[in-house]
């Protein structure tokens, strides 16, 4: 598939995956082919200095893949490098991210303050570039939303949010934030509550592959975003085609650049 024009258009968009991951190195063309042949387009998120160039290489080779570039929250010491790299390559990306807070990995108060500073800086850059920001908030959902509320960010994508459903409900309803539901929704009571709480017009889908699969013991991949779609439709008690079209519209509202390589 590499280098060939894409045929047709997206049926489902995996808004957050990590195709640059080492876990995909051995069979990346097959991973992308399985996704694209089932109508899945992808936004791959580069989260480290070593991963950013690989993200852009993948995007240049596969028309069904788009790039977001940011920093995994525990890599906050690479902030200046990230800001410069994103500025230089902003025309090649559709979002800044991921960025955010991770209170599971970062426990010390001073380090959390540095993490927040990086989060604010990358969010501000997204605002300046008029791009969405993809937000990681593991064990820090409330605080991440508080930080965002102190900015002018309007295009906010909360990925794999693990906070309280009531927080997601209020953020989607009052602030217009989007929340993406990962494949792991099939085994997560918290994610099922999230689906019911978030405004329908603010739901997105993701895999976060190679992690957050339907089976935690096996590698996840973008083609599995269909699993998340089916589960979301089941939870909401709606027709799967209706949900597919609604979430596709939601995604294109937040990510109008996805589809620009058609």
Secondary structure, DSSP 8 states (H G I E B T S, - for coil): -TT----S--SEEEEEE-TTSGGGTTTHHHHHHHHHHTTEEEEEEE-SHHHHHHHHHHHHH-TTEEEEE---GGGGGGHHHHHHHHHHTGGG-SEEEEEEEETTT--SHHHHHHHHHHHHHHHHHHHHHT-EEEEEEET-HHHHHHHHHTS---SEEEES--S-HHHHHHHHHHS--EEEE-GGGGG-HHHHHHHHHS-GGGEEE---TTSS-SSTTS---GGGHHHHHHHHHHHHT--HHHHHHHHHHHHHHH-TTTTTT-
